[in-house]
Amino acid sequence: MGTIRNIDIDIREKERFTINGDENKVIELNTADMSIISRYSVAIPKLNALADRMDNLAVDDDSEDALAKFGNEFEDINNGVREVINEIFDYDICSVCAKDGSMFDLSNGEYRFIVIIDTLFGLYDKTITEESKKLQKRIKSHTAKYLPKDHQRKGK
């Protein structure tokens, strides 16, 4: 049997980003990862269900048992949101962005998890748009030779 050779098909290296300018808080993302769209579409119903649970969470009374029940339910919801966000971005985002903090902390009237998703999704949108334009240009240059001359001039 012959030697096994390596084929490197890694499409893009992950980009590194600091969180709030803190070099101890770094995330690595492949912002050209098109699969984020499908992961996000699967995650939205899960996030909505968790947010609904959070909206309906209340302490029945001030007894120790009621507070413990509330705390356990809140922790379950918060951990659920963390898992879903990490699945969306295929990285442990929450440990870096929020450490042990709640995904439901408020920032300018929005839950922390919404701020994280909106901010990071913007990075993907920009890169995917740029990469799509490059792809269209490459496709056009490769297909131009197969199109009739009058088709090319008309810009079709």
C-alpha positions as a printed Julia matrix, in Angstrom:
156×3 Matrix{Float64}:
   0.0    0.0     0.0
   1.27   3.46   -0.9
   1.84   6.55    1.18
  -1.18   8.53    2.28
  -0.99  12.08    1.03
  -2.83  15.06    2.42
  -5.26  17.17    0.44
  -5.92  20.59    1.94
  -9.46  21.72    1.11
  -9.93  24.25    3.89
 -11.76  27.0     2.08
 -11.25  29.88    4.43
  -9.43  30.48    7.62
 -11.41  31.73   10.54
 -11.18  35.41   11.32
 -10.39  36.48   14.85
 -12.36  39.21   16.61
 -11.97  40.77   20.04
 -15.08  41.44   22.09
 -15.4   45.04   23.29
 -11.71  45.61   22.49
 -10.6   43.1    25.15
  -7.75  40.98   23.78
  -8.55  38.33   26.4
 -11.98  37.88   24.79
 -11.41  36.55   21.29
 -13.77  34.63   19.03
 -12.92  32.9    15.77
 -15.5   32.78   12.99
 -15.6   31.69    9.38
 -17.7   34.61    8.18
 -18.05  33.05    4.73
 -19.8   29.98    6.16
 -23.02  29.71    4.13
 -24.33  26.98    6.44
 -25.05  29.65    9.04
 -28.25  30.37    7.14
 -29.62  26.86    7.68
 -28.37  26.72   11.28
 -30.07  30.07   11.94
 -33.37  28.97   10.4
 -33.38  25.88   12.63
 -32.46  27.98   15.68
 -35.15  30.66   15.38
 -38.07  28.48   16.58
 -35.92  27.23   19.46
 -34.98  30.79   20.49
 -38.6   31.93   20.23
 -39.73  29.05   22.45
 -37.04  29.88   25.02
 -37.93  33.59   24.95
 -41.61  32.69   25.46
 -40.67  30.56   28.45
 -38.68  33.5    29.81
 -41.58  35.91   29.29
 -43.88  33.56   31.22
 -41.43  32.92   34.05
 -42.65  34.22   37.38
 -42.17  33.55   41.07
 -45.39  32.2    42.53
 -44.56  33.34   46.05
 -41.49  34.27   48.08
 -41.0   30.84   49.59
 -37.66  29.11   49.33
 -39.15  26.4    47.13
 -40.71  28.9    44.72
 -37.43  30.84   44.43
 -35.51  27.6    43.84
 -38.01  26.57   41.15
 -37.69  29.99   39.51
 -33.88  29.82   39.64
 -33.78  26.35   38.13
 -36.18  27.29   35.33
 -34.24  30.49   34.58
 -30.96  28.56   34.47
 -32.48  25.99   32.11
 -33.76  28.7    29.76
 -30.51  30.66   29.87
 -28.43  27.52   29.15
 -30.79  26.65   26.31
 -30.22  30.05   24.7
 -26.45  29.63   25.1
 -26.54  26.25   23.38
 -28.6   27.55   20.47
 -26.37  30.59   19.9
 -23.27  28.41   19.98
 -24.92  26.09   17.44
 -25.75  29.0    15.13
 -22.18  30.25   15.0
 -20.52  26.83   15.33
 -18.35  28.24   18.11
 -18.56  28.77   21.88
 -19.63  32.39   21.48
 -21.42  32.74   24.8
 -18.49  31.84   27.05
 -16.46  34.6    25.45
 -19.18  37.24   25.05
 -20.97  36.74   28.34
 -18.79  34.43   30.45
 -21.19  33.38   33.21
 -23.64  36.24   32.63
 -27.23  35.9    31.57
 -28.26  35.91   27.94
 -31.23  37.94   29.14
 -29.27  40.92   30.46
 -30.67  44.04   28.84
 -28.7   46.39   26.6
 -30.55  49.35   25.08
 -33.85  47.53   25.54
 -32.69  44.29   23.9
 -31.72  40.98   25.45
 -28.0   40.24   25.29
 -28.55  37.22   23.06
 -30.3   39.37   20.45
 -27.45  41.91   20.48
 -24.93  39.09   20.01
 -26.84  37.53   17.12
 -27.47  40.84   15.33
 -23.88  41.98   15.71
 -22.27  38.76   14.57
 -24.74  38.15   11.77
 -23.68  41.5    10.3
 -20.16  40.12    9.87
 -21.48  37.17    7.89
 -23.78  39.3     5.75
 -20.93  41.56    4.64
 -18.53  38.7     3.84
 -21.11  36.53    2.09
 -22.23  39.49   -0.05
 -18.61  40.25   -1.03
 -17.86  36.6    -1.8
 -21.05  36.27   -3.87
 -19.99  39.24   -6.02
 -16.58  37.63   -6.6
 -18.27  34.37   -7.55
 -20.6   36.09  -10.02
 -17.62  37.79  -11.64
 -15.74  34.48  -11.94
 -18.76  32.71  -13.38
 -19.29  35.48  -15.9
 -15.66  35.33  -17.04
 -15.85  31.54  -17.49
 -19.23  31.47  -19.24
 -18.63  34.48  -21.52
 -16.73  32.38  -24.05
 -19.78  30.13  -24.48
 -22.26  32.92  -25.11
 -22.9   34.39  -28.58
 -21.18  37.73  -29.16
 -24.45  39.67  -29.47
 -25.6   38.21  -26.13
 -22.46  39.54  -24.41
 -22.84  43.07  -25.83
 -26.41  43.38  -24.66
 -25.28  42.61  -21.13
 -27.53  39.6   -20.82
